[in-house]
């Protein structure tokens, strides 16, 4: 059963210091992470480790790529099933690896110290084995789709795993994450067709839409860790630009998302229903931006978790209606 992430308001809270001497500041309106699922079962622990409900962010876009490709190549339930398996396995591997790579920082950060590895609920060795198993499942599923997906699967896997180290050498890990999730709709298309899109820019448009959308909301999410990231020597837009300009940067990224979605829909042959869905998505993004303001992150969780999950489902749902009604 899902437990909502708590938001704790701390006024005039003293700094907390880890055993290493690194200052971890608990800021006003700092979002704290708890387990996503209650219970001590293996399912609850591993589902919390990889934040299973967050699959809703990008899976609809993977399926959007599948849906668009169905106009130019035959689509089977087997293909859809393999895409879901491949995507879920890749995401599990990426999230699990991120928790392993970040465990030292997670132990020191008040926001993340309750994650499963810092608390000892999952051993590093067990998490590593799970990541390896998920990676193998991903490559097998890709190979069962077609030869092109098989060849590209190690490249995609290497990219999404490497994201975990991006913030150690760049202030723009948000863009790296965005490109990682942008692989989803491209992979969905390639899974059905086995070849690049015609026109050539079609997949670039949907990749740009997902990249800018994900990077934008990740900029917002990283605001909560600005103080910690500075002290730990980690990079983010908030560290590089400051809170106000980082929020502006996130909004500018989202300003790219909607035109890119419209361009993709036009090139893929979607009609009025799809365009309406993009319009609703634009309204959701505008509302999301009202929830996060410089100096007030009290509604950050609502912006990140709820609204972004709704947005991806809206775009895909309207796309499905468009295909059904447009037949």
C-alpha positions in Angstrom: 0.0 0.0 0.0 1.5 3.3 -1.0 2.5 5.8 1.6 2.7 9.4 0.7 6.0 11.2 0.9 6.0 13.4 3.9 6.8 17.1 3.7 8.2 18.4 7.0 8.4 22.1 7.8 11.4 22.9 9.9 11.8 26.4 11.2 15.2 27.5 12.6 16.5 24.0 12.5 20.2 23.6 13.4 22.6 22.0 10.9 23.1 18.3 11.1 26.6 16.9 10.7 27.5 13.4 9.6 30.3 11.4 11.0 32.4 12.5 8.0 32.0 16.1 9.0 29.8 17.0 6.0 27.1 19.5 6.8 23.6 18.4 5.9 21.2 21.3 6.1 17.5 20.6 6.8 15.8 23.4 5.0 12.4 24.9 5.5 9.9 22.8 3.5 12.4 20.0 2.9 10.7 16.9 1.3 11.6 13.7 3.1 11.5 10.3 1.4 10.1 7.3 3.1 9.2 3.8 1.8 6.9 3.9 -1.2 5.3 0.7 0.0 4.5 -0.4 3.5 5.8 -3.8 4.8 9.0 -5.7 5.1 8.4 -8.1 2.2 10.9 -8.4 -0.6 8.4 -6.9 -3.0 7.8 -3.9 -0.8 11.5 -3.3 -0.3 12.5 -3.6 -3.9 9.5 -1.7 -5.2 10.5 1.1 -2.8 14.1 0.9 -3.9 13.3 1.7 -7.5 10.2 3.8 -6.8 7.9 1.5 -8.8 5.0 3.9 -9.1 7.3 6.4 -10.9 7.2 4.0 -13.9 4.1 6.1 -14.9 6.4 9.0 -15.9 8.0 7.5 -19.0 6.2 4.2 -19.8 3.3 6.1 -21.5 5.8 7.7 -23.8 7.4 4.4 -24.7 3.9 3.2 -25.6 3.3 6.4 -27.5 6.3 5.5 -29.7 4.7 2.1 -30.2 1.3 3.6 -31.0 2.8 6.0 -33.6 4.8 3.2 -35.2 1.7 1.1 -35.6 0.7 3.3 -38.5 3.6 2.2 -40.5 4.2 -1.4 -39.4 2.1 -4.3 -38.0 1.7 -4.3 -34.2 1.2 -7.4 -32.1 0.4 -7.9 -28.4 3.7 -9.8 -28.2 5.6 -6.7 -29.2 3.7 -4.5 -26.7 4.4 -7.0 -23.9 8.1 -7.1 -24.7 8.3 -3.3 -24.8 6.7 -3.1 -21.4 9.1 -5.8 -20.1 12.2 -4.2 -21.6 11.2 -0.7 -20.4 10.4 -1.9 -16.9 13.7 -4.0 -16.6 15.8 -1.1 -17.9 14.2 1.3 -15.4 14.7 -1.1 -12.6 18.3 -1.5 -13.5 18.9 2.3 -13.8 17.1 3.1 -10.5 18.7 0.3 -8.6 22.2 1.2 -9.9 21.5 4.8 -8.9 20.7 3.8 -5.3 23.9 1.8 -5.2 26.1 4.6 -6.6 24.5 7.2 -4.4 24.5 5.2 -1.2 27.3 7.3 0.5 25.5 10.5 -0.3 22.1 9.1 0.7 23.4 8.2 4.1 24.4 11.8 4.7 21.4 13.6 3.2 18.5 14.0 5.7 16.0 13.8 2.7 17.3 10.4 1.6 18.7 8.7 4.6 15.6 6.6 5.0 16.1 4.9 1.6 16.4 1.1 1.7 20.2 0.7 1.3 21.2 3.4 3.9 18.7 1.8 6.4 20.1 -1.7 5.7 16.8 -3.0 4.4 18.6 -4.1 1.2 22.2 -5.1 1.2 24.5 -3.6 -1.5 25.3 -7.1 -2.8 21.6 -8.0 -3.1 20.8 -4.8 -4.9 23.8 -5.4 -7.3 22.5 -8.8 -8.1 19.0 -7.4 -8.8 20.4 -4.8 -11.1 22.4 -7.4 -13.0 19.3 -9.6 -13.4 17.2 -6.7 -14.6 19.9 -5.7 -17.1 20.0 -9.3 -18.5 16.2 -9.3 -18.8 16.3 -6.0 -20.7 18.8 -7.2 -23.2 16.9 -10.5 -23.7 13.6 -8.7 -24.2 15.3 -6.3 -26.7 16.8 -9.2 -28.6 13.3 -10.9 -28.8 12.0 -7.7 -30.4 14.4 -7.4 -33.3 18.1 -7.3 -34.2 18.4 -3.5 -34.1 17.0 -3.3 -30.6 19.4 -6.1 -29.5 22.4 -4.2 -31.0 21.4 -0.9 -29.4 20.4 -2.3 -26.0 23.9 -2.3 -24.4 24.4 1.2 -25.6 21.2 2.4 -24.0 21.9 0.4 -20.8 25.4 2.0 -20.5 23.9 5.5 -20.9 21.2 5.1 -18.3 23.5 3.5 -15.8 26.2 6.2 -16.3 23.6 8.9 -15.4 24.2 7.9 -11.7 27.7 9.6 -11.9 26.7 12.6 -13.9 26.2 15.0 -11.0 29.8 14.3 -9.9 31.3 16.1 -13.0 28.5 18.3 -14.5 25.9 20.8 -13.3 23.5 19.5 -15.9 22.6 15.9 -14.8 19.0 16.8 -15.5 19.7 16.8 -19.2 21.5 13.4 -19.0 18.4 12.0 -17.2 16.1 13.6 -19.8 18.0 11.9 -22.6 17.9 8.6 -20.7 14.1 8.7 -20.6 14.0 10.0 -24.2 15.2 6.6 -25.2 11.8 5.2 -24.3 9.6 6.5 -27.2 12.5 6.0 -29.7 12.8 2.4 -28.4 9.1 1.9 -28.7 9.2 2.9 -32.3 12.2 0.8 -33.2 10.7 -2.2 -31.4 7.7 -2.1 -33.9 9.4 -1.1 -37.1 13.1 -2.2 -36.7 14.2 1.0 -38.5 14.5 4.7 -38.0 11.5 6.9 -38.7 10.4 8.6 -41.9 10.6 11.6 -41.8 14.0 11.4 -40.1 13.1 14.2 -37.6 10.1 12.4 -36.2 11.9 10.5 -33.5 14.1 13.5 -32.8 11.0 15.5 -32.0 9.5 13.1 -29.5 13.0 12.6 -28.0 13.3 16.3 -27.6 9.9 16.5 -26.0 10.7 13.9 -23.4 14.2 15.2 -22.8 13.0 18.7 -22.1 10.0 17.6 -20.0 12.1 15.2 -17.8 15.0 17.6 -17.5 12.6 20.4 -16.5 10.9 18.6 -13.7 14.2 17.1 -12.5 15.5 20.7 -12.1 12.6 21.4 -9.8 13.1 18.2 -7.9 16.8 18.9 -7.3 15.9 22.2 -5.6 15.4 20.4 -2.3 19.0 19.3 -2.3 20.7 22.5 -3.3 22.4 23.1 0.1 23.5 19.5 0.4 24.8 19.3 -3.2 26.9 22.4 -2.7 28.5 21.0 0.4 29.0 17.5 -1.1 30.6 18.9 -4.3 27.7 17.7 -6.5 26.4 19.5 -9.5 22.9 20.6 -10.4 21.2 23.6 -12.0 20.3 25.0 -8.6 24.0 24.8 -7.5 25.2 26.5 -10.8 22.4 29.0 -11.2 20.8 29.5 -7.8 17.2 28.7 -7.0 15.4 31.5 -8.9 17.3 31.1 -12.1 17.2 27.3 -11.9 13.4 27.5 -11.7 13.4 29.8 -14.7 15.7 27.2 -16.5 13.2 24.4 -15.7 10.3 26.5 -17.1 12.3 27.3 -20.3 12.9 23.6 -20.8 9.2 22.9 -20.5 8.6 25.6 -23.0 10.3 23.3 -25.5 8.2 20.3 -24.5 4.9 21.4 -25.9 6.0 22.5 -29.4 8.0 19.3 -29.7 5.0 17.2 -28.8 2.9 19.1 -31.3 5.5 18.6 -34.0 5.7 14.9 -33.3 2.0 14.5 -33.4 1.7 16.3 -36.7 4.5 14.2 -38.3 3.1 10.9 -36.9 -0.3 11.6 -38.3 -2.2 12.2 -35.1 -5.2 14.4 -35.2 -7.4 16.7 -33.1 -7.8 14.4 -30.1 -4.0 14.2 -29.7 -3.6 17.9 -30.1 -6.3 18.4 -27.4 -4.3 16.1 -25.1 -1.2 18.2 -25.7 -3.2 21.3 -24.8 -4.3 19.6 -21.5 -0.6 18.7 -20.9 0.4 22.3 -21.4 -2.2 23.4 -18.8 -0.9 20.8 -16.4 2.7 22.1 -16.8 1.5 25.7 -16.3 -0.3 24.6 -13.1 2.8 22.7 -12.0 4.9 25.9 -12.3 2.5 27.7 -10.0 3.3 25.1 -7.2 7.1 25.8 -7.1 8.3 29.3 -6.2 11.7 30.6 -5.1 11.9 30.2 -1.3 8.8 28.0 -1.1 9.2 24.3 -1.9 6.3 23.2 0.3 4.4 21.9 -2.7 7.3 20.4 -4.6 6.1 16.9 -4.1 2.7 17.6 -5.6 4.4 19.2 -8.6 6.9 16.4 -9.2 5.0 13.2 -8.3 1.4 13.9 -9.1 1.3 16.4 -11.9 4.1 14.9 -14.0 2.6 11.4 -13.8 -0.8 12.8 -14.8 0.8 14.7 -17.8 2.3 11.6 -19.4 -0.9 9.6 -19.0 -2.9 12.4 -20.5 -0.8 12.7 -23.6 -0.8 8.9 -24.2 -4.5 8.6 -23.3 -5.6 11.2 -25.8 -3.3 9.6 -28.4 -5.1 6.3 -28.0 -8.5 8.0 -28.4 -7.2 9.8 -31.5 -6.2 6.5 -33.1 -9.4 4.7 -32.1 -11.7 7.6 -33.2 -9.6 8.4 -36.3 -10.0 4.9 -37.8 
